[in-house]
Amino acid sequence: MSDLMSLTELEALILALGALGLGMIMLIRGGNWTIDAAVYIARKFGVSPLVVGFTVVAFGTSLPELIVSINANLSGLPGIAIGNVLGSNVANILLVLGATALVAPIVANIVELRRDLIVMILATLFLAGAMLHGMITPMIGFGMIAFLAMLTLWQYKQALKGDMEVEEVENPEFKNFGSSLFFLITGLCCIALGAEFLVRGAKVSAEIIGVPDAVIGLSVIAIGTSLPELSTCIIAAMRKQTGIILGNIIGSNVFNILMIIGVAAMVKSINMQDTAASLVELDIWVTLGVSVLFTLILFVYGKIGKKLGVAFLAGYFAYMIAIFMLNMA
């Protein structure tokens, strides 16, 4: 009977992991289609490339994580919503930058990045305070969104003045307006379905393995949602275009906290009592510590070379092992 039960659980785990994998593929593919189609449509209506970069692309790149977190929170799995953001931020620094630094050294323009680094740390501190409070309410979520809106407006004005480097947005190729609209709708549907597969697969996997759902959010989902950043950064490093990598990663981390947690909390309050205790006791502090250490390294050394890249990767894998061991004990 126990053998039959374990076989049934194994089959369920395989199906759950399959749902996770399919969900990630749909999120990534759907995200790309949505961004490309939205950029094409925006330009068709005469929206400037600068506005497109600061709105359509910035929002679109985080749309998969946003839908996953909203879906998870509404499904009574706030641990996945919080874990996804914390895990993605740690993965962006240690995994993405660590792997990228092995391809080419990442040089920092600390004058341009100073303010963004401070904002990233302040946003992480604010999230830590909200988590310690025990409840991330719609009002707190609204405050996060309002601050992000002001920050984006300020960055847009700086870019207009030429005081800020902005990544050039490529012009997507579609046959006509109708095809772009088709891919926009298809992309959004893929994101919605992918998020559903991902959350359901994560929930079942967590139950079978015997770990809190937050651990799946911190690890598997976080890595999956960080894959686009990883591929983009590695390609940029191979092309020796490392100048904008750090800005993108820092911006992504700020956006993850303020936009994703902000919107998820506005839709439904995030009750930390319904999540794994380790999120408050360990994971938020790891996220803050990694962010502070990353900032200090850039201020002191001004770049991330191969040795630091190896150290970042080692630190990331050690953290992954630790969260599973601590939560399975």
C-alpha positions as CSV (number, residue, x, y, z in Angstrom):
1,M,0.0,0.0,0.0
2,S,2.8,2.4,0.9
3,D,4.6,1.5,-2.4
4,L,1.4,2.2,-4.3
5,M,1.0,5.5,-2.4
6,S,4.6,6.5,-3.2
7,L,4.1,5.6,-6.9
8,T,1.0,7.7,-7.0
9,E,2.8,10.6,-5.3
10,L,5.7,10.2,-7.8
11,E,3.2,10.4,-10.7
12,A,1.6,13.4,-9.2
13,L,5.0,15.1,-8.7
14,I,5.9,14.4,-12.3
15,L,2.7,16.0,-13.5
16,A,3.1,18.9,-11.1
17,L,6.7,19.5,-12.3
18,G,5.4,19.2,-15.9
19,A,2.8,21.9,-15.1
20,L,5.6,24.1,-13.6
21,G,7.7,23.7,-16.8
22,L,4.8,24.3,-19.1
23,G,3.8,27.3,-17.1
24,M,7.3,28.8,-17.3
25,I,7.5,28.3,-21.1
26,M,4.1,29.9,-21.6
27,L,5.0,32.8,-19.3
28,I,8.3,33.5,-21.1
29,R,6.9,33.0,-24.6
30,G,3.7,35.0,-23.8
31,G,5.7,37.8,-22.2
32,N,7.8,38.2,-25.3
33,W,4.8,38.2,-27.6
34,T,3.0,40.7,-25.4
35,I,6.0,43.1,-25.2
36,D,6.7,42.9,-29.0
37,A,3.1,43.4,-30.0
38,A,2.5,46.2,-27.4
39,V,5.7,48.1,-28.6
40,Y,4.6,47.7,-32.3
41,I,1.0,49.0,-31.5
42,A,2.3,51.9,-29.4
43,R,4.6,53.0,-32.2
44,K,1.8,52.6,-34.7
45,F,-0.1,55.2,-32.7
46,G,2.9,57.5,-32.6
47,V,4.1,56.9,-29.0
48,S,7.8,58.0,-28.7
49,P,10.4,55.3,-28.2
50,L,11.3,56.8,-24.8
51,V,7.8,56.6,-23.5
52,V,7.6,53.0,-24.9
53,G,10.7,52.1,-23.0
54,F,9.6,53.5,-19.7
55,T,6.0,52.2,-19.8
56,V,5.3,49.3,-22.2
57,V,8.6,47.5,-21.9
58,A,9.2,48.2,-18.2
59,F,5.7,46.9,-17.3
60,G,5.7,44.1,-19.9
61,T,8.9,42.5,-18.7
62,S,7.5,42.1,-15.2
63,L,4.0,41.1,-16.3
64,P,4.6,37.3,-15.9
65,E,5.8,37.7,-12.3
66,L,3.0,40.1,-11.6
67,I,0.3,37.7,-12.8
68,V,1.9,34.8,-11.0
69,S,1.9,36.8,-7.7
70,I,-1.7,38.1,-8.1
71,N,-2.9,34.6,-9.0
72,A,-1.0,33.0,-6.0
73,N,-2.3,35.6,-3.5
74,L,-5.9,35.2,-4.7
75,S,-5.5,31.4,-4.5
76,G,-4.6,31.7,-0.8
77,L,-0.9,31.1,-1.5
78,P,0.7,34.5,-0.5
79,G,4.0,32.6,0.2
80,I,4.5,32.1,-3.5
81,A,3.7,35.8,-4.2
82,I,6.3,37.0,-1.6
83,G,8.8,34.1,-2.3
84,N,8.7,34.8,-6.0
85,V,9.8,38.4,-5.5
86,L,12.5,37.8,-2.9
87,G,13.8,34.8,-4.8
88,S,13.9,36.7,-8.1
89,N,15.8,39.6,-6.5
90,V,18.4,37.3,-5.0
91,A,18.6,35.3,-8.3
92,N,19.0,38.6,-10.4
93,I,22.1,39.5,-8.4
94,L,23.8,36.3,-7.5
95,L,22.7,34.0,-10.3
96,V,22.2,36.3,-13.3
97,L,25.1,38.7,-12.6
98,G,27.3,35.8,-11.4
99,A,26.8,33.9,-14.6
100,T,27.2,37.0,-16.7
101,A,30.5,38.0,-15.0
102,L,32.0,34.7,-16.2
103,V,31.4,35.8,-19.7
104,A,32.7,39.3,-19.4
105,P,33.5,41.7,-16.5
106,I,30.6,43.9,-15.6
107,V,31.9,47.5,-15.1
108,A,29.7,49.9,-13.1
109,N,29.3,53.6,-13.7
110,I,28.7,54.3,-10.0
111,V,27.8,58.0,-10.5
112,E,24.8,56.9,-12.6
113,L,23.9,53.9,-10.4
114,R,24.3,55.5,-7.0
115,R,20.7,56.7,-6.7
116,D,19.2,53.5,-8.1
117,L,21.2,51.4,-5.7
118,I,20.0,53.4,-2.7
119,V,16.4,53.2,-3.9
120,M,16.7,49.4,-4.2
121,I,17.9,49.1,-0.6
122,L,15.2,51.5,0.6
123,A,12.5,49.5,-1.2
124,T,13.8,46.3,0.3
125,L,13.9,47.8,3.8
126,F,10.3,49.1,3.3
127,L,9.2,45.6,2.3
128,A,11.0,44.1,5.3
129,G,9.1,46.6,7.6
130,A,5.8,45.7,5.9
131,M,6.5,42.0,6.4
132,L,7.4,42.4,10.0
133,H,4.2,44.4,10.5
134,G,2.4,41.1,9.6
135,M,0.0,42.5,6.9
136,I,0.7,44.1,3.6
137,T,-2.5,46.0,3.2
138,P,-4.0,47.6,0.0
139,M,-3.0,51.0,1.4
140,I,0.6,49.9,1.7
141,G,0.3,48.5,-1.8
142,F,-1.0,51.8,-3.1
143,G,1.9,53.6,-1.5
144,M,4.3,51.3,-3.3
145,I,2.7,51.9,-6.7
146,A,2.6,55.7,-6.1
147,F,6.3,55.8,-5.2
148,L,7.1,53.7,-8.3
149,A,5.1,56.1,-10.5
150,M,7.0,59.1,-9.1
151,L,10.3,57.3,-9.6
152,T,9.4,56.4,-13.2
153,L,8.3,60.0,-13.9
154,W,11.6,61.3,-12.5
155,Q,13.6,58.8,-14.6
156,Y,11.7,59.8,-17.7
157,K,12.5,63.5,-17.1
158,Q,16.2,62.6,-16.6
159,A,16.2,60.7,-19.8
160,L,14.6,63.6,-21.6
161,K,17.5,65.8,-20.4
162,G,20.0,63.2,-21.6
163,D,21.2,62.7,-18.0
164,M,20.3,59.0,-18.0
165,E,21.3,56.1,-20.3
166,V,18.2,54.3,-21.7
167,E,18.3,51.0,-23.4
168,E,17.3,51.2,-27.1
169,V,14.0,49.3,-27.8
170,E,14.1,47.3,-31.0
171,N,11.2,47.8,-33.4
172,P,9.3,44.4,-33.6
173,E,8.4,43.2,-37.1
174,F,4.7,42.3,-37.7
175,K,3.0,41.9,-41.1
176,N,0.2,44.3,-40.1
177,F,-1.7,45.8,-37.2
178,G,-4.0,42.8,-37.1
179,S,-1.2,40.3,-36.6
180,S,0.3,42.4,-33.8
181,L,-3.2,42.5,-32.1
182,F,-3.4,38.7,-32.5
183,F,0.0,38.2,-30.8
184,L,-0.9,40.7,-28.1
185,I,-4.1,38.7,-27.2
186,T,-2.3,35.4,-27.6
187,G,0.6,36.6,-25.4
188,L,-1.8,37.8,-22.6
189,C,-3.7,34.4,-22.7
190,C,-0.4,32.5,-22.5
191,I,0.6,34.6,-19.5
192,A,-2.7,34.0,-17.8
193,L,-2.7,30.2,-18.5
194,G,1.0,29.9,-17.7
195,A,0.5,31.6,-14.3
196,E,-2.3,29.2,-13.5
197,F,-0.2,26.2,-14.5
198,L,2.8,27.5,-12.5
199,V,0.8,28.3,-9.3
200,R,-1.1,25.0,-9.3
201,G,2.1,23.0,-10.1
202,A,4.0,24.8,-7.3
203,K,1.2,24.1,-4.8
204,V,1.1,20.3,-5.6
205,S,4.9,20.0,-5.7
206,A,5.2,21.7,-2.3
207,E,2.6,19.4,-0.8
208,I,4.3,16.3,-2.1
209,I,7.9,17.3,-1.3
210,G,6.8,18.5,2.1
211,V,8.0,22.1,2.0
212,P,6.1,25.4,2.3
213,D,4.9,26.8,-1.0
214,A,7.2,29.8,-0.3
215,V,10.2,27.6,-0.9
216,I,9.0,26.7,-4.4
217,G,8.4,30.5,-5.0
218,L,11.9,31.3,-3.7
219,S,13.6,28.6,-5.9
220,V,11.9,27.1,-8.9
221,I,9.6,29.9,-9.8
222,A,12.1,32.6,-9.0
223,I,14.7,30.9,-11.3
224,G,12.2,30.4,-14.0
225,T,11.0,34.0,-14.0
226,S,14.7,35.2,-14.0
227,L,15.6,33.2,-17.1
228,P,14.7,36.1,-19.5
229,E,17.1,38.5,-17.6
230,L,19.8,35.8,-17.5
231,S,19.7,35.2,-21.3
232,T,19.5,39.0,-22.0
233,C,22.5,39.8,-19.8
234,I,24.6,36.9,-21.1
235,I,23.9,38.0,-24.7
236,A,24.8,41.6,-23.8
237,A,28.1,40.4,-22.2
238,M,29.0,38.3,-25.3
239,R,28.5,41.5,-27.4
240,K,30.6,43.5,-24.9
241,Q,27.5,45.7,-24.2
242,T,27.8,45.4,-20.4
243,G,27.1,49.1,-19.7
244,I,23.4,48.8,-19.2
245,I,23.2,45.4,-17.5
246,L,23.5,46.7,-13.9
247,G,20.9,49.3,-14.5
248,N,18.5,46.8,-15.8
249,I,19.0,44.4,-12.9
250,I,18.7,47.1,-10.3
251,G,15.6,48.5,-12.0
252,S,14.1,45.0,-12.2
253,N,14.6,44.5,-8.4
254,V,13.0,47.8,-7.6
255,F,10.1,47.0,-9.9
256,N,9.6,43.6,-8.5
257,I,9.1,45.0,-5.0
258,L,7.1,48.1,-5.7
259,M,5.0,46.9,-8.6
260,I,4.5,43.2,-8.0
261,I,4.0,43.3,-4.3
262,G,2.2,46.6,-4.5
263,V,-0.4,45.4,-7.1
264,A,-0.8,42.0,-5.4
265,A,-1.5,43.7,-2.0
266,M,-4.0,46.1,-3.6
267,V,-5.9,43.2,-5.0
268,K,-5.9,41.4,-1.7
269,S,-4.1,42.0,1.6
270,I,-1.0,39.7,2.0
271,N,-1.2,38.2,5.5
272,M,2.3,37.1,6.5
273,Q,0.8,34.6,9.0
274,D,-0.4,32.6,6.0
275,T,3.2,32.2,4.7
276,A,6.2,30.3,5.9
277,A,7.9,31.8,8.9
278,S,11.3,31.6,7.2
279,L,10.2,34.4,4.8
280,V,10.3,36.9,7.7
281,E,13.0,35.2,9.8
282,L,15.5,34.5,7.0
283,D,14.7,35.2,3.4
284,I,13.9,39.0,3.5
285,W,17.1,39.5,5.4
286,V,19.1,37.4,2.8
287,T,17.6,39.6,0.1
288,L,18.5,42.8,2.0
289,G,22.0,41.5,2.8
290,V,22.7,40.5,-0.8
291,S,21.4,43.9,-2.0
292,V,23.7,45.8,0.5
293,L,26.7,43.6,-0.3
294,F,26.1,44.1,-4.0
295,T,26.0,47.8,-3.5
296,L,29.2,47.9,-1.4
297,I,31.0,45.8,-4.0
298,L,30.1,48.2,-6.7
299,F,31.2,51.2,-4.6
300,V,34.5,49.6,-3.6
301,Y,35.5,47.7,-6.7
302,G,33.5,49.4,-9.4
303,K,33.0,46.1,-11.3
304,I,32.1,42.4,-11.0
305,G,34.8,40.2,-12.4
306,K,35.1,36.4,-12.8
307,K,36.2,35.7,-9.2
308,L,33.3,37.7,-7.8
309,G,31.1,35.9,-10.4
310,V,32.1,32.5,-9.1
311,A,31.6,33.7,-5.5
312,F,28.1,35.0,-6.4
313,L,27.1,31.7,-8.0
314,A,28.5,29.7,-5.0
315,G,26.5,31.9,-2.7
316,Y,23.4,31.4,-4.7
317,F,23.6,27.6,-4.8
318,A,24.5,27.6,-1.0
319,Y,21.3,29.6,-0.3
320,M,19.2,27.2,-2.4
321,I,20.5,24.2,-0.5
322,A,20.0,26.0,2.8
323,I,16.3,26.9,2.2
324,F,15.4,23.3,1.3
325,M,17.4,21.8,4.2
326,L,15.9,24.2,6.7
327,N,12.3,23.7,5.5
328,M,12.5,19.9,5.1
329,A,14.1,19.4,8.6
